Amino acid sequence: MKKSCIVAPEILLPAEGVDLTAWAVIACDQHTSDPAYWEELGACVGEKPSTLRMILPEVYMETEKDYSARIAAAKEAMRAYLARGLFRKLPKGFVLVRRSTPYVKERFGIVLAVDLEQYSYRHEDGAAIRASEATIVERIPPRLKIREGAPLEFPHIMLLYDDPQHTVRAAAEKAAGETLYDFDLNMGGGHLRGRFAPDTEPIVAAFTALVRGGMQFMVGDGNHSLATAKAAWDGLKKGLSAEERETHPARFALCEAVNLYDDGIYFEAIHRLVKGVDAEKFAKNFPAAGEGAGALYLGGKKLPVRMAGRAAQAVADADAYIAAYLAEHGGSVDYVHEEEALAALTGEHADYVGVFLPKMDKSELFPQVLEHGSLPRKTFSMGESAEKRYYLEAKEIR
């Protein structure tokens, strides 16, 4: 029998007395067009210990040519926090997470580790853990700089599993033990509660029964983060013995696994914000065909556009047009979750165009990826920006 891709890690949590509301911050790949969010977050955290000091918000990868000093500071903060005793290590086990947000009453997840030897973003590899969307390999090297030499990882990766009968949750609830944390998240992120599950075998058995076509998990959020972890491991293992490769902590990546059919999981479209273009010219030749409902935003106003009926095809068509237009005329593209942001940003900038895309039905996801491979990049988002994973748990990788 093939070895399970799931591993029970020794998870690090903030030590007793650390202000958890200041400690936990939203995933680094959010609010990439909104530096004001990160400035407000910095003011909210103040001088308190925080994961904000140990990550690189990707907004700075967009706005700064050289962010190497920020990367060095993040790694130094990790080492300093370890030296100050700001972490406590749990025994091997899982953390069962209940997250409420402004949009859903509860989302249930399981923080665990997965074997990077059983992950691939190449569909043809038939891996147990697969990418749900296309991976842009050019995005991996700058993210490698953040991970290389870092003693810790903080996951914003969310893995999806296909469990309409909720069998994994039933097994997890029986294994639930002490409450580890229970607190409000900053910046309107909702509430987070975690319980420890030291007995992981029944949970892993429930996961194993769900494997379809050799696939255990699909990456829902943090695809490039997991791809970066894999690339770092592939480079590191070349200098290790066969025995060392079996147990080295960098081989195993910390993630949160969430059932696709959880009531707290819903799909939203990820819209495109095209910058630095002649808005009228861009809109004039935008492809409009099909039965799907989309739109363009110009000057803050919404113009309906008919797009392909299947969300994945609508995204592919829009991305192809955007790429061709930018290649010929210049400009750039960013990704925005909220329709209100498209209206506001295009209203403020005459050379911005918002491409409002239809959302995907989540029941299409597993069959689509099993049969055809990864979706176009950023076809869907699991919920709104405020619902993205907050950094709390950590794991040693050195």
Sequence and secondary structure as in RCSB ss.txt:
>XXXX:A:sequence
MKKSCIVAPEILLPAEGVDLTAWAVIACDQHTSDPAYWEELGACVGEKPSTLRMILPEVYMETEKDYSARIAAAK
EAMRAYLARGLFRKLPKGFVLVRRSTPYVKERFGIVLAVDLEQYSYRHEDGAAIRASEATIVERIPPRLKIREGA
PLEFPHIMLLYDDPQHTVRAAAEKAAGETLYDFDLNMGGGHLRGRFAPDTEPIVAAFTALVRGGMQFMVGDGNHS
LATAKAAWDGLKKGLSAEERETHPARFALCEAVNLYDDGIYFEAIHRLVKGVDAEKFAKNFPAAGEGAGALYLGG
KKLPVRMAGRAAQAVADADAYIAAYLAEHGGSVDYVHEEEALAALTGEHADYVGVFLPKMDKSELFPQVLEHGSL
PRKTFSMGESAEKRYYLEAKEIR
>XXXX:A:secstr
    SEE    EEE TT  HHHH EE TTS TT HHHHHHHHHHHTTS  GGGGS  THHHHH S  HHHHHHHH
HHHHHHHHTT EEE  S EEEEEEE SS S EEEEEEEEEGGGEES GGG  SEEESB   GGGHHHHHHHHTT 
SEE    EEEE  TT HHHHHHHHH   EEEEEE STT  EEEEEEE   HHHHHHHHTT BTTB EEEEE HHH
HHHHHHHHHHHGGGS HHHHHH GGGEEEEEEEETT TT  EEE EEEEESS HHHHHHT    SSEEEEEEETT
EEEEEEE SSHHHHHHHHHHHHHHHHHHH  EEEEE  HHHHHHHHHH TT EEEE     GGGHHHHHHHH  B
STT EEES GGGS EE  BEE  
